[in-house]
Amino acid sequence: MEWLEASTENCPVQLTLDLVGEKWTLLILRDASNGIRRFDEFRRHIGLSEAVLSDRLRKLTAAGILKTIQYQEPGSRSRNEYRLTRKGWDLWPVLVALKQWGEAYTGDDQEGPVLDLRHDTCEAPVRVMVQCERGHTSLSPSDVSARPGPAARLRS
């Protein structure tokens, strides 16, 4: 079976984009991975409306990507903080890859990166690489064969 013959209805890329493929959602995830936790902080930093932010946070929480933890400031009602779950943190390499691509191909980077990710141990910049399960790293598309997997079905 060739890729064009395969149905994409159960494609993991498509299913992932259904959950997180919207601009505001990715910006929320970016901020959550960098320590933003509270509704007002997200709204102020990203600059989106309360309605859109509420909707995206609700969807990310329902999908198990974020979890809520209650907090209460003295004299105020209780509110929720939003924290990445393990499922949410597993999207971190995707965010790093988008950052890496953006630094290479968009904008004017003469002053350096907006967010400087460095390895705590050696201070080297962090980069995303593709590797196989046997540990071969820095794979490029020419090193990989793509073919329909066992779950692929014929298009109807």
C-alpha positions as CSV (number, residue, x, y, z in Angstrom):
1,M,0.0,0.0,0.0
2,E,1.3,3.5,-0.9
3,W,0.9,6.6,1.4
4,L,-1.7,8.1,-1.0
5,E,-3.8,5.0,-0.7
6,A,-3.7,5.2,3.2
7,S,-6.6,6.8,5.1
8,T,-5.4,9.7,7.3
9,E,-8.4,9.7,9.6
10,N,-6.4,8.1,12.4
11,C,-3.1,9.9,11.6
12,P,-1.4,10.9,14.9
13,V,-0.3,14.2,13.3
14,Q,-3.9,15.1,12.4
15,L,-5.2,13.9,15.8
16,T,-2.5,16.0,17.6
17,L,-3.3,19.1,15.5
18,D,-7.0,18.6,16.5
19,L,-5.9,19.2,20.1
20,V,-3.1,21.7,19.9
21,G,-2.8,22.9,16.3
22,E,-4.2,26.4,16.9
23,K,-1.9,29.4,17.4
24,W,-3.3,30.5,20.7
25,T,-3.1,26.9,22.1
26,L,0.6,26.6,21.2
27,L,1.3,30.0,22.8
28,I,-0.4,28.9,26.0
29,L,1.7,25.8,26.0
30,R,4.9,27.8,25.4
31,D,4.1,30.1,28.3
32,A,3.1,27.2,30.6
33,S,6.4,25.4,29.9
34,N,8.1,28.7,30.9
35,G,6.4,29.0,34.2
36,I,3.2,31.0,33.5
37,R,0.5,29.5,35.7
38,R,-2.4,31.9,36.2
39,F,-5.2,33.1,33.9
40,D,-4.3,36.8,34.2
41,E,-0.7,36.1,33.5
42,F,-1.5,34.1,30.3
43,R,-3.9,36.9,29.2
44,R,-1.5,39.7,29.8
45,H,1.5,37.9,28.3
46,I,-0.2,36.4,25.2
47,G,-2.7,39.3,24.7
48,L,-5.8,37.3,23.9
49,S,-9.4,37.8,25.0
50,E,-10.7,36.2,28.2
51,A,-13.3,34.2,26.2
52,V,-10.6,32.7,23.8
53,L,-8.2,32.0,26.7
54,S,-11.0,30.3,28.8
55,D,-11.9,28.1,25.9
56,R,-8.4,27.0,25.2
57,L,-7.6,26.4,28.8
58,R,-10.8,24.3,29.2
59,K,-9.9,22.2,26.1
60,L,-6.3,21.7,27.2
61,T,-7.5,20.6,30.7
62,A,-10.2,18.3,29.3
63,A,-7.5,16.7,27.0
64,G,-5.3,16.1,30.1
65,I,-2.5,18.4,28.8
66,L,-3.0,20.8,31.6
67,K,-4.3,20.2,35.1
68,T,-5.7,22.8,37.5
69,I,-4.5,23.4,41.1
70,Q,-6.5,25.7,43.3
71,Y,-4.9,28.7,45.0
72,Q,-6.2,31.6,47.0
73,E,-4.8,35.0,47.5
74,P,-5.6,36.5,51.0
75,G,-9.0,38.2,50.8
76,S,-9.8,36.8,47.4
77,R,-11.9,33.9,46.1
78,S,-10.1,30.7,45.2
79,R,-8.8,30.4,41.6
80,N,-7.1,27.9,39.4
81,E,-3.5,27.7,38.4
82,Y,-2.7,25.7,35.2
83,R,0.1,23.3,35.2
84,L,1.4,21.0,32.5
85,T,0.8,17.3,33.0
86,R,3.2,14.6,31.8
87,K,1.2,14.6,28.6
88,G,1.7,18.3,28.3
89,W,5.4,18.2,29.0
90,D,5.7,15.6,26.3
91,L,4.9,18.4,23.9
92,W,7.9,20.4,25.0
93,P,10.2,19.0,22.2
94,V,7.6,20.2,19.7
95,L,7.8,23.7,21.1
96,V,11.6,23.6,21.1
97,A,11.5,22.5,17.5
98,L,9.2,25.3,16.5
99,K,11.5,27.8,18.3
100,Q,14.5,26.3,16.6
101,W,12.9,26.5,13.1
102,G,11.6,30.1,13.8
103,E,15.1,31.3,14.8
104,A,16.5,29.9,11.6
105,Y,13.8,31.1,9.2
106,T,11.8,34.0,10.6
107,G,12.4,37.4,11.9
108,D,15.6,39.4,12.6
109,D,17.7,37.5,15.1
110,Q,20.6,39.9,15.3
111,E,20.2,40.5,19.1
112,G,19.9,36.8,19.9
113,P,17.0,34.6,20.8
114,V,14.0,35.8,22.7
115,L,14.2,32.6,24.8
116,D,17.7,31.2,25.4
117,L,17.5,27.5,26.2
118,R,20.7,26.0,27.7
119,H,21.6,22.7,29.2
120,D,22.0,23.2,33.0
121,T,25.1,21.0,33.2
122,C,27.3,22.3,30.4
123,E,25.5,25.6,29.3
124,A,25.3,24.5,25.7
125,P,22.3,25.7,23.6
126,V,19.5,23.1,23.5
127,R,18.5,21.8,20.1
128,V,15.9,19.2,18.9
129,M,17.2,16.2,16.9
130,V,15.6,13.2,15.4
131,Q,17.0,9.8,16.4
132,C,16.0,6.2,16.0
133,E,15.3,3.9,18.8
134,R,18.8,2.4,18.6
135,G,20.4,5.8,19.3
136,H,21.5,7.0,15.9
137,T,21.1,10.8,16.1
138,S,20.8,13.8,13.8
139,L,18.8,11.9,11.3
140,S,17.6,13.8,8.2
141,P,14.7,13.0,5.9
142,S,17.2,11.3,3.5
143,D,18.1,8.9,6.3
144,V,14.5,7.7,6.9
145,S,12.0,5.7,4.9
146,A,8.4,6.6,5.4
147,R,5.7,4.1,4.7
148,P,2.2,3.3,5.9
149,G,2.3,1.6,9.3
150,P,0.3,-1.4,10.5
151,A,-2.7,0.8,11.6
152,A,-3.0,2.3,8.1
153,R,-6.2,1.6,6.3
154,L,-7.2,2.1,2.7
155,R,-8.9,5.3,1.8
156,S,-12.6,4.9,1.2
